[in-house]
Amino acid sequence: MSLTRLPASELVPMLRRGEVSSRQLCRAFLDAASARDPVLGAFLHLDADAVLAAADAADASRARGEAAGLLAGLPVAIKDNLCQRGVPTTCASRMLANFKPPYTAHVVERVIAGGGVPFGKTNLDEFAMGSSTENSAFKTTRNPWDHERIPGGSSGGSAAAVAGCLAPLSLGSDTGGSIRQPASLCGIVGLKPSYGRVSRYGLVAFASSLDQVGPFAHDVTGAAMLLQVVAGHDRRDSTSVDLPVPDYLSTLDQPLAGLRVGVAREFFGPGLDPEVEKAVRGALDAYKSLGASIVEVGLPTSPHAVATYYLVATAEASSNLARYDGVHYGHRTAEKTNLIDLYCKSRGEAFGAEVKRRIMLGTYALSSGYIDAYYTKALKARRLILEDFNKVFAQCDVLAGPTSPTAAFKLGEKSSDPLSMYLSDIYTISCNLAGIAGISIPCGFTASGLPVGLQLQAPAMAEETLLRAARMHEKATGWHTRRPAGA
Ligand code: GLN
């Protein structure tokens, strides 16, 4: 099997044993990217010289007998809303087309300190707003399983890079599903950590009370490795939680005896594709045969999650994106006659349609006269959603259900219908509103060969349980070992 099809969980031991050097491995992934990324479109920026220089440094440090770090010279692709000093960080927006940050995000620092080699910047929906990566101002990313279909979003480039075997691991961000949904649609593992588990210092803010950074990998072990490297307290993000990080890898393969898997009635409502339902029910059967008990639970507020999210997220986005004013940094119009004109034209020229739609929605929800009816009400609904989860987690250890109501849809299929696009996040959004942890793992394929994802959710800071439960399923089923044709 070619090196690039192997999961991080096999590549890291090979690097440690010296069976492959970081340079050889990075070269293999760079070759794969030059051959196939012109079609897949996962990367916005990939500097082969910088990758190879970092790989050589990792090899030299190993030759000197220094500790290799958990990632031992493994390449890690980075979503292009995470800053890396001196490297373009565009958020797939014309607004930041020429932006090179003067500092590096905490998670990227941790990847480097953990022996990882930053491997290019991946495509996304502009400012992480979207579910298909079609809102990128720069390019289309294709699903490695079917090039006529979207990879999901907003971290579509990071998901396609791993699924298409152009990188063994990648980082994404998840505000309402942007790691789990593309992981599901691309047939890989994607984890959204609990709010506060991972520092967002250097993540370009979208909705600050929801945003989290997390890993993509072919398998649960790979996701656990990358989480281990990036998790932990950081003073530079005031929401980062000061709690010790458990050793996820040491417990990962210990099955959970007496695991209680909660299934909410609401997960199987209208809009759920029958093939997705079948694969998810198959996953529940797999848990039963592993000795887990299935507990039926209710999440009665879940029908309100999408509306709540699109008020909270847009309100916060309208405030966060106010910084792009054409004065400080980012795009500045060439044709200004006065200051107001400078603001309006700079923003008007550089933001795409979806970003503008959200700024307008959010500004409206926060405006005096409407704030109580919309924003404040959404905060109350958010509280009820959290209380629903608290009740449910008294009855079960993890919740299981679909990640996305459908498999990957066709390019262009939903781009003119924002509402149907918003509905593709129906199962992922409440996890962010409640600040809990969620993961998507492969659980089957449709008849036409498109991957289906199982979402597991666990209480805040219970990543260890989440990962162990995910690993149990993976070991028993083996869906994660498939790769798309041509990858
Ligand atoms: N698809 C959702 C949205 O458009 C979630 C995006 C995200 O998690 N960044 O807002």
Residues whose N, C-alpha, C, O or C-beta is under 5 A from the ligand:
A	BS01	LIG	A128 M129 G130 S131 G153 S154 S173 D174 T175 G176 G177 S178 D425
